[in-house]
Amino acid sequence: MKEYQSLSHTRWDCNYHDVFVPKRRRKKIFGVLRKELVKIFHELASHKESRIVEGHLMPDHIHMCVSIPPKYAVSNVVGYLKGKSAITIARQFGGRTRNFTGEEFWARGYYVSTVGLDEARVRAYIRNQEEADARQDQMKLRV
């Protein structure tokens, strides 16, 4: 049987598949930054009582399956993750220390969908992102 999480008067299981990209879809997510982003996202998610169930960082985009309590709007949590991570990236990797908003890293929008009964399928999709992207590139070459 599935394990549900709970708040004081609520039992819940709210998982969302999120995708977002750096500005102009530049390939910026690699090396030390990639390793640090994992820690940053897990820490920031815990600030909003959320949990990253599954995630995969590609050079030009990020896929995450995030468990968010129903008391938070998905847009608030994703906006918080993007905003605070951009500020952290600017401070740690961009040499900015004060009065910086971090508005130069992530693109403005994001993709989100609910993960219902096919959670295993979505988690497998996130886990196997690199193979899926390689297949897409092969299809582009043939056309």
Biotite code that builds the C-alpha atoms (Angstrom):
import biotite.structure as struc

atoms = struc.array([
    struc.Atom([0.000, 0.000, 0.000], chain_id="A", res_id=1, res_name="MET", atom_name="CA", element="C"),
    struc.Atom([1.132, 3.522, -0.746], chain_id="A", res_id=2, res_name="LYS", atom_name="CA", element="C"),
    struc.Atom([2.584, 5.652, 2.035], chain_id="A", res_id=3, res_name="GLU", atom_name="CA", element="C"),
    struc.Atom([0.872, 9.003, 2.453], chain_id="A", res_id=4, res_name="TYR", atom_name="CA", element="C"),
    struc.Atom([2.296, 12.046, 4.172], chain_id="A", res_id=5, res_name="GLN", atom_name="CA", element="C"),
    struc.Atom([0.312, 14.050, 6.656], chain_id="A", res_id=6, res_name="SER", atom_name="CA", element="C"),
    struc.Atom([-0.199, 17.503, 8.057], chain_id="A", res_id=7, res_name="LEU", atom_name="CA", element="C"),
    struc.Atom([-2.218, 18.203, 11.192], chain_id="A", res_id=8, res_name="SER", atom_name="CA", element="C"),
    struc.Atom([-5.607, 17.544, 9.537], chain_id="A", res_id=9, res_name="HIS", atom_name="CA", element="C"),
    struc.Atom([-4.651, 16.229, 6.105], chain_id="A", res_id=10, res_name="THR", atom_name="CA", element="C"),
    struc.Atom([-3.316, 13.033, 4.524], chain_id="A", res_id=11, res_name="ARG", atom_name="CA", element="C"),
    struc.Atom([-1.770, 13.777, 1.156], chain_id="A", res_id=12, res_name="TRP", atom_name="CA", element="C"),
    struc.Atom([0.269, 12.568, -1.777], chain_id="A", res_id=13, res_name="ASP", atom_name="CA", element="C"),
    struc.Atom([0.935, 15.485, -4.144], chain_id="A", res_id=14, res_name="CYS", atom_name="CA", element="C"),
    struc.Atom([3.778, 14.925, -6.609], chain_id="A", res_id=15, res_name="ASN", atom_name="CA", element="C"),
    struc.Atom([4.614, 17.170, -9.547], chain_id="A", res_id=16, res_name="TYR", atom_name="CA", element="C"),
    struc.Atom([6.896, 16.760, -12.554], chain_id="A", res_id=17, res_name="HIS", atom_name="CA", element="C"),
    struc.Atom([8.763, 20.062, -13.059], chain_id="A", res_id=18, res_name="ASP", atom_name="CA", element="C"),
    struc.Atom([11.079, 21.090, -15.895], chain_id="A", res_id=19, res_name="VAL", atom_name="CA", element="C"),
    struc.Atom([12.925, 24.380, -16.207], chain_id="A", res_id=20, res_name="PHE", atom_name="CA", element="C"),
    struc.Atom([15.804, 25.718, -18.278], chain_id="A", res_id=21, res_name="VAL", atom_name="CA", element="C"),
    struc.Atom([18.611, 28.306, -18.066], chain_id="A", res_id=22, res_name="PRO", atom_name="CA", element="C"),
    struc.Atom([18.116, 31.544, -19.956], chain_id="A", res_id=23, res_name="LYS", atom_name="CA", element="C"),
    struc.Atom([18.321, 31.120, -23.717], chain_id="A", res_id=24, res_name="ARG", atom_name="CA", element="C"),
    struc.Atom([18.596, 27.361, -23.063], chain_id="A", res_id=25, res_name="ARG", atom_name="CA", element="C"),
    struc.Atom([22.366, 27.689, -22.744], chain_id="A", res_id=26, res_name="ARG", atom_name="CA", element="C"),
    struc.Atom([24.289, 24.593, -21.670], chain_id="A", res_id=27, res_name="LYS", atom_name="CA", element="C"),
    struc.Atom([25.442, 25.899, -18.280], chain_id="A", res_id=28, res_name="LYS", atom_name="CA", element="C"),
    struc.Atom([24.715, 22.965, -15.969], chain_id="A", res_id=29, res_name="ILE", atom_name="CA", element="C"),
    struc.Atom([27.920, 20.917, -15.807], chain_id="A", res_id=30, res_name="PHE", atom_name="CA", element="C"),
    struc.Atom([30.958, 20.229, -13.609], chain_id="A", res_id=31, res_name="GLY", atom_name="CA", element="C"),
    struc.Atom([31.023, 21.646, -10.101], chain_id="A", res_id=32, res_name="VAL", atom_name="CA", element="C"),
    struc.Atom([27.822, 23.615, -10.626], chain_id="A", res_id=33, res_name="LEU", atom_name="CA", element="C"),
    struc.Atom([25.918, 20.414, -11.419], chain_id="A", res_id=34, res_name="ARG", atom_name="CA", element="C"),
    struc.Atom([27.058, 18.777, -8.180], chain_id="A", res_id=35, res_name="LYS", atom_name="CA", element="C"),
    struc.Atom([26.263, 21.875, -6.129], chain_id="A", res_id=36, res_name="GLU", atom_name="CA", element="C"),
    struc.Atom([22.809, 22.303, -7.657], chain_id="A", res_id=37, res_name="LEU", atom_name="CA", element="C"),
    struc.Atom([21.778, 18.906, -6.300], chain_id="A", res_id=38, res_name="VAL", atom_name="CA", element="C"),
    struc.Atom([22.578, 20.020, -2.737], chain_id="A", res_id=39, res_name="LYS", atom_name="CA", element="C"),
    struc.Atom([21.062, 23.466, -3.271], chain_id="A", res_id=40, res_name="ILE", atom_name="CA", element="C"),
    struc.Atom([17.734, 22.125, -4.591], chain_id="A", res_id=41, res_name="PHE", atom_name="CA", element="C"),
    struc.Atom([17.370, 19.560, -1.796], chain_id="A", res_id=42, res_name="HIS", atom_name="CA", element="C"),
    struc.Atom([18.057, 22.196, 0.851], chain_id="A", res_id=43, res_name="GLU", atom_name="CA", element="C"),
    struc.Atom([15.700, 24.748, -0.696], chain_id="A", res_id=44, res_name="LEU", atom_name="CA", element="C"),
    struc.Atom([12.923, 22.166, -1.083], chain_id="A", res_id=45, res_name="ALA", atom_name="CA", element="C"),
    struc.Atom([13.188, 21.327, 2.617], chain_id="A", res_id=46, res_name="SER", atom_name="CA", element="C"),
    struc.Atom([12.651, 25.033, 3.443], chain_id="A", res_id=47, res_name="HIS", atom_name="CA", element="C"),
    struc.Atom([9.174, 24.730, 1.873], chain_id="A", res_id=48, res_name="LYS", atom_name="CA", element="C"),
    struc.Atom([8.496, 21.355, 3.555], chain_id="A", res_id=49, res_name="GLU", atom_name="CA", element="C"),
    struc.Atom([8.823, 19.749, 0.124], chain_id="A", res_id=50, res_name="SER", atom_name="CA", element="C"),
    struc.Atom([10.935, 16.841, -1.034], chain_id="A", res_id=51, res_name="ARG", atom_name="CA", element="C"),
    struc.Atom([12.634, 16.071, -4.324], chain_id="A", res_id=52, res_name="ILE", atom_name="CA", element="C"),
    struc.Atom([11.607, 12.493, -5.062], chain_id="A", res_id=53, res_name="VAL", atom_name="CA", element="C"),
    struc.Atom([13.534, 12.136, -8.327], chain_id="A", res_id=54, res_name="GLU", atom_name="CA", element="C"),
    struc.Atom([15.656, 14.511, -10.348], chain_id="A", res_id=55, res_name="GLY", atom_name="CA", element="C"),
    struc.Atom([18.033, 14.671, -13.269], chain_id="A", res_id=56, res_name="HIS", atom_name="CA", element="C"),
    struc.Atom([20.185, 17.581, -14.404], chain_id="A", res_id=57, res_name="LEU", atom_name="CA", element="C"),
    struc.Atom([20.959, 17.864, -18.095], chain_id="A", res_id=58, res_name="MET", atom_name="CA", element="C"),
    struc.Atom([23.375, 20.497, -19.454], chain_id="A", res_id=59, res_name="PRO", atom_name="CA", element="C"),
    struc.Atom([20.481, 22.647, -20.703], chain_id="A", res_id=60, res_name="ASP", atom_name="CA", element="C"),
    struc.Atom([17.488, 21.721, -18.507], chain_id="A", res_id=61, res_name="HIS", atom_name="CA", element="C"),
    struc.Atom([16.393, 20.147, -15.219], chain_id="A", res_id=62, res_name="ILE", atom_name="CA", element="C"),
    struc.Atom([13.729, 17.491, -14.593], chain_id="A", res_id=63, res_name="HIS", atom_name="CA", element="C"),
    struc.Atom([12.405, 16.982, -11.064], chain_id="A", res_id=64, res_name="MET", atom_name="CA", element="C"),
    struc.Atom([9.639, 15.047, -9.416], chain_id="A", res_id=65, res_name="CYS", atom_name="CA", element="C"),
    struc.Atom([8.798, 17.138, -6.349], chain_id="A", res_id=66, res_name="VAL", atom_name="CA", element="C"),
    struc.Atom([6.480, 16.237, -3.494], chain_id="A", res_id=67, res_name="SER", atom_name="CA", element="C"),
    struc.Atom([4.791, 19.479, -2.357], chain_id="A", res_id=68, res_name="ILE", atom_name="CA", element="C"),
    struc.Atom([2.334, 19.732, 0.561], chain_id="A", res_id=69, res_name="PRO", atom_name="CA", element="C"),
    struc.Atom([-1.143, 20.989, -0.379], chain_id="A", res_id=70, res_name="PRO", atom_name="CA", element="C"),
    struc.Atom([-0.732, 24.083, 1.791], chain_id="A", res_id=71, res_name="LYS", atom_name="CA", element="C"),
    struc.Atom([1.797, 25.478, -0.748], chain_id="A", res_id=72, res_name="TYR", atom_name="CA", element="C"),
    struc.Atom([1.013, 26.462, -4.316], chain_id="A", res_id=73, res_name="ALA", atom_name="CA", element="C"),
    struc.Atom([3.186, 24.719, -6.892], chain_id="A", res_id=74, res_name="VAL", atom_name="CA", element="C"),
    struc.Atom([4.097, 28.085, -8.424], chain_id="A", res_id=75, res_name="SER", atom_name="CA", element="C"),
    struc.Atom([5.344, 29.337, -5.038], chain_id="A", res_id=76, res_name="ASN", atom_name="CA", element="C"),
    struc.Atom([7.618, 26.354, -4.505], chain_id="A", res_id=77, res_name="VAL", atom_name="CA", element="C"),
    struc.Atom([8.997, 26.280, -8.063], chain_id="A", res_id=78, res_name="VAL", atom_name="CA", element="C"),
    struc.Atom([9.478, 30.057, -8.009], chain_id="A", res_id=79, res_name="GLY", atom_name="CA", element="C"),
    struc.Atom([11.280, 29.756, -4.679], chain_id="A", res_id=80, res_name="TYR", atom_name="CA", element="C"),
    struc.Atom([13.545, 26.977, -5.992], chain_id="A", res_id=81, res_name="LEU", atom_name="CA", element="C"),
    struc.Atom([14.416, 28.916, -9.140], chain_id="A", res_id=82, res_name="LYS", atom_name="CA", element="C"),
    struc.Atom([14.870, 32.287, -7.441], chain_id="A", res_id=83, res_name="GLY", atom_name="CA", element="C"),
    struc.Atom([16.932, 31.220, -4.457], chain_id="A", res_id=84, res_name="LYS", atom_name="CA", element="C"),
    struc.Atom([19.056, 28.817, -6.497], chain_id="A", res_id=85, res_name="SER", atom_name="CA", element="C"),
    struc.Atom([19.848, 31.619, -8.986], chain_id="A", res_id=86, res_name="ALA", atom_name="CA", element="C"),
    struc.Atom([20.969, 33.860, -6.124], chain_id="A", res_id=87, res_name="ILE", atom_name="CA", element="C"),
    struc.Atom([23.121, 31.064, -4.676], chain_id="A", res_id=88, res_name="THR", atom_name="CA", element="C"),
    struc.Atom([24.672, 30.335, -8.083], chain_id="A", res_id=89, res_name="ILE", atom_name="CA", element="C"),
    struc.Atom([25.474, 34.027, -8.574], chain_id="A", res_id=90, res_name="ALA", atom_name="CA", element="C"),
    struc.Atom([27.098, 34.260, -5.149], chain_id="A", res_id=91, res_name="ARG", atom_name="CA", element="C"),
    struc.Atom([29.093, 31.035, -5.311], chain_id="A", res_id=92, res_name="GLN", atom_name="CA", element="C"),
    struc.Atom([30.031, 30.914, -8.991], chain_id="A", res_id=93, res_name="PHE", atom_name="CA", element="C"),
    struc.Atom([29.535, 34.441, -10.324], chain_id="A", res_id=94, res_name="GLY", atom_name="CA", element="C"),
    struc.Atom([31.523, 36.372, -7.755], chain_id="A", res_id=95, res_name="GLY", atom_name="CA", element="C"),
    struc.Atom([28.502, 38.470, -6.736], chain_id="A", res_id=96, res_name="ARG", atom_name="CA", element="C"),
    struc.Atom([28.157, 39.000, -3.011], chain_id="A", res_id=97, res_name="THR", atom_name="CA", element="C"),
    struc.Atom([25.688, 41.814, -2.321], chain_id="A", res_id=98, res_name="ARG", atom_name="CA", element="C"),
    struc.Atom([22.532, 43.324, -3.772], chain_id="A", res_id=99, res_name="ASN", atom_name="CA", element="C"),
    struc.Atom([22.126, 40.707, -6.456], chain_id="A", res_id=100, res_name="PHE", atom_name="CA", element="C"),
    struc.Atom([18.772, 39.203, -7.345], chain_id="A", res_id=101, res_name="THR", atom_name="CA", element="C"),
    struc.Atom([19.970, 36.275, -9.447], chain_id="A", res_id=102, res_name="GLY", atom_name="CA", element="C"),
    struc.Atom([17.745, 37.158, -12.383], chain_id="A", res_id=103, res_name="GLU", atom_name="CA", element="C"),
    struc.Atom([20.330, 36.148, -14.960], chain_id="A", res_id=104, res_name="GLU", atom_name="CA", element="C"),
    struc.Atom([20.355, 32.351, -14.675], chain_id="A", res_id=105, res_name="PHE", atom_name="CA", element="C"),
    struc.Atom([16.935, 30.687, -15.145], chain_id="A", res_id=106, res_name="TRP", atom_name="CA", element="C"),
    struc.Atom([14.488, 31.369, -17.965], chain_id="A", res_id=107, res_name="ALA", atom_name="CA", element="C"),
    struc.Atom([11.195, 32.884, -16.972], chain_id="A", res_id=108, res_name="ARG", atom_name="CA", element="C"),
    struc.Atom([8.764, 29.972, -17.294], chain_id="A", res_id=109, res_name="GLY", atom_name="CA", element="C"),
    struc.Atom([8.634, 26.324, -16.333], chain_id="A", res_id=110, res_name="TYR", atom_name="CA", element="C"),
    struc.Atom([6.702, 23.160, -17.122], chain_id="A", res_id=111, res_name="TYR", atom_name="CA", element="C"),
    struc.Atom([4.688, 21.335, -14.473], chain_id="A", res_id=112, res_name="VAL", atom_name="CA", element="C"),
    struc.Atom([2.333, 18.381, -14.550], chain_id="A", res_id=113, res_name="SER", atom_name="CA", element="C"),
    struc.Atom([0.738, 16.354, -11.811], chain_id="A", res_id=114, res_name="THR", atom_name="CA", element="C"),
    struc.Atom([2.034, 12.872, -11.179], chain_id="A", res_id=115, res_name="VAL", atom_name="CA", element="C"),
    struc.Atom([-0.886, 10.604, -10.438], chain_id="A", res_id=116, res_name="GLY", atom_name="CA", element="C"),
    struc.Atom([-1.122, 6.854, -10.617], chain_id="A", res_id=117, res_name="LEU", atom_name="CA", element="C"),
    struc.Atom([1.693, 6.575, -13.170], chain_id="A", res_id=118, res_name="ASP", atom_name="CA", element="C"),
    struc.Atom([4.367, 7.926, -10.805], chain_id="A", res_id=119, res_name="GLU", atom_name="CA", element="C"),
    struc.Atom([6.706, 5.030, -11.567], chain_id="A", res_id=120, res_name="ALA", atom_name="CA", element="C"),
    struc.Atom([6.554, 5.855, -15.280], chain_id="A", res_id=121, res_name="ARG", atom_name="CA", element="C"),
    struc.Atom([7.356, 9.555, -14.673], chain_id="A", res_id=122, res_name="VAL", atom_name="CA", element="C"),
    struc.Atom([10.221, 8.694, -12.311], chain_id="A", res_id=123, res_name="ARG", atom_name="CA", element="C"),
    struc.Atom([11.668, 6.279, -14.888], chain_id="A", res_id=124, res_name="ALA", atom_name="CA", element="C"),
    struc.Atom([11.360, 8.970, -17.571], chain_id="A", res_id=125, res_name="TYR", atom_name="CA", element="C"),
    struc.Atom([13.282, 11.445, -15.396], chain_id="A", res_id=126, res_name="ILE", atom_name="CA", element="C"),
    struc.Atom([15.909, 8.840, -14.557], chain_id="A", res_id=127, res_name="ARG", atom_name="CA", element="C"),
    struc.Atom([16.460, 7.930, -18.231], chain_id="A", res_id=128, res_name="ASN", atom_name="CA", element="C"),
    struc.Atom([16.634, 11.467, -19.598], chain_id="A", res_id=129, res_name="GLN", atom_name="CA", element="C"),
    struc.Atom([20.055, 11.141, -21.200], chain_id="A", res_id=130, res_name="GLU", atom_name="CA", element="C"),
    struc.Atom([19.046, 8.148, -23.326], chain_id="A", res_id=131, res_name="GLU", atom_name="CA", element="C"),
    struc.Atom([15.842, 9.917, -24.386], chain_id="A", res_id=132, res_name="ALA", atom_name="CA", element="C"),
    struc.Atom([17.783, 13.033, -25.428], chain_id="A", res_id=133, res_name="ASP", atom_name="CA", element="C"),
    struc.Atom([20.297, 10.929, -27.369], chain_id="A", res_id=134, res_name="ALA", atom_name="CA", element="C"),
    struc.Atom([17.417, 9.254, -29.255], chain_id="A", res_id=135, res_name="ARG", atom_name="CA", element="C"),
    struc.Atom([15.901, 12.668, -30.034], chain_id="A", res_id=136, res_name="GLN", atom_name="CA", element="C"),
    struc.Atom([19.259, 13.867, -31.418], chain_id="A", res_id=137, res_name="ASP", atom_name="CA", element="C"),
    struc.Atom([19.486, 10.760, -33.610], chain_id="A", res_id=138, res_name="GLN", atom_name="CA", element="C"),
    struc.Atom([16.007, 11.456, -34.975], chain_id="A", res_id=139, res_name="MET", atom_name="CA", element="C"),
    struc.Atom([17.013, 15.017, -35.873], chain_id="A", res_id=140, res_name="LYS", atom_name="CA", element="C"),
    struc.Atom([20.019, 13.789, -37.837], chain_id="A", res_id=141, res_name="LEU", atom_name="CA", element="C"),
    struc.Atom([17.902, 11.423, -39.949], chain_id="A", res_id=142, res_name="ARG", atom_name="CA", element="C"),
    struc.Atom([15.313, 13.988, -40.997], chain_id="A", res_id=143, res_name="VAL", atom_name="CA", element="C"),
])
